[in-house]
Amino acid sequence: MSAPEPRTPLPVRLLRAARNVPLLITVGVHVALGLIAAAVIVQQTTATKKRTFEAAAATESAAAKQVEHRLQVARRGGASAAAASPVSANRIFSTSPDALALPSLPDLPSMNGGFGGFGAAGSGVGLGAGTGMSTSLGGGVGLGGRGFMSLSFLGATSQAVNNIVFVVDTSLEIMEPRKGGFRAFGIIREEIMRLVGRLPPSARFNVVLFGYDSGDDTNNIAVNLFRSELAAATSENKKAFFDWMSPVNTRLGEFGPRSAGGRLDWKPRPVPDAAGLDPLLLPPVWSRAVQPALEQKPDVIYVITASQGVVRRRVDEATLEKRRLAEEKEKADFDRAMQKEGLDPAQVTAAYNRARDKASAELRTINQRRQREGKDPIILRTISSLEDKDVQAYLAKEGEALRFDGTGWTRRDGSRIRPAQFRVSTIESAEWSEFLAYYSRLQGALVSKRPALNLFLFVGPNEKAEKAVQNLTATAKRNGGTFQLLTTRRLEELQAREAAAK
């Protein structure tokens, strides 16, 4: 028989039991919590009605009505989680009228009536900060990464933009019969307003209106800015812009950049001599209007112009003196030719000027009548173009008759004597490549980051624009943008297509 095992002393057994007390207490607590949780689950599953978080009872007062906001909340996680987890839609309920409320929007501008009765510009302009919405001419605003937008205007798309400037030609040339441009300018005006109306509040914008005289050799250009600096695309600024832009080129006798609802002239900022600009070079008129846009450091510039413009250079004093002598000889030759035909040169010139003044007055009368009849006006950049074939064809199509009175400046055989406009020109032609270098230097002096330059040339159906297309395409590509031709027909087709899709 084996010997009995030795018995553990009592103090040692008590010590071991004391060590197990915390473990026993922990187990007991977990068992109790489990029983409580089971009871709660049973109670919830057996309830007759599912409980949700509800707001206080709504009253009939509009201010106390419940506002429901739907937010699309994407589940966060790694790359695999993002691919596997769908976007869930959560609802947030609030009884507060101000909770998560969107800012109030101003009233839309009324654009009905157009040119005081000359057609209607439409009223499809909206306000807001929506994303991914298309405009009537296939453009729109969509938010991209890091808060930047993808912006499309008249078919030209720019990525990663936030600051936009429109540079718009408002001269009479853009509305001449050969371009058919009066109606199209209304579409362009409306499209700019619509696009601005859809910019998000984080964007900034401005519009530069420009016009010029027929000389183009004196560097004369009229500019009117919406704001002196880029304006945030808030509801307040949008409404102010609509009020400013709506009347542009809509009132008889008030055309050009100053036809806007306000006037803000541009004062050029000094360009450092280190920029190396040629002081004698005269760049195209539209590029002069781009300078105030560059000064505001935008991401993208949209330019709509009726003319490619020309590049010219001021001549030196020696060349100018030679031209003065040649002009004097030309005037003397004209006087001798008139005297040889038994005509007084001064009387011929006076008769020609009277005919121009008379035709201008008759054109104003015609447009006033057309305004009362609700028809488009007949716009001529200079009254001299009244003798052009396309102008006369347009007049006939519109049922109008207007010609110069040839009394006093018509020969016996019926041919017209067109007195020369004796004026010494102070400029000479320059190459387009010189302008490209000029613009590059100007841009480098005004901005640290080159903005994209998108160019639109508005042409008539019969205009030959091969050279202009070549030059403007090169200019746009060189500056990160695109070039497109615009015609009245194209704009009307796009507008009709949008109307049919609604």
Buried (B, 14 or more C-beta within 10 A) or exposed (E): EEEEEEEEEEEEEEEEEEEEEEEEEEEEEEEEEEEEEEEEEEEEEEEEEEEEEEBEEEEEEEEBEBBEEEEEEEEEEEEEEEEEEEEEEEEEEBBEEEEEEEEEBBEBBEBEEBBBBBBEBBEBBBBBBBBEBBBBBBBBBBBBEEEBBBBBBBBBBBBBBBBBBBBBBBBBBBBBBBBBBBBBBBBBBBBBBBBBBBBBBEBBBBBBBBBBBEEBBEBEBBBBBBBBEBBBBBBEBBBBBBBBBBBBBBEBEEBBBBBBBBEBEBEEEEBEEEBEBBEEBBBBBBBBBBBBBBBBBBBBBBBBBBBBBBBBBBBEEEBBEEBEEEBEEEBEEBBEEBEEEEBEBEEBBBBBEBBBEBBBEBBEEBBBEBBEEBBBBBBBBEBBBBEBEBBBEBBEEBEBEBEBBBEBBBEEEEEEBEBEEEEBEBBBEBEBEBBBBBBBBBBEBBBEEBBBBBBBBBBBEEBEBEEBBEBBBBBBEEBEBBBBBBBBEBBBEBBEEBEEEE
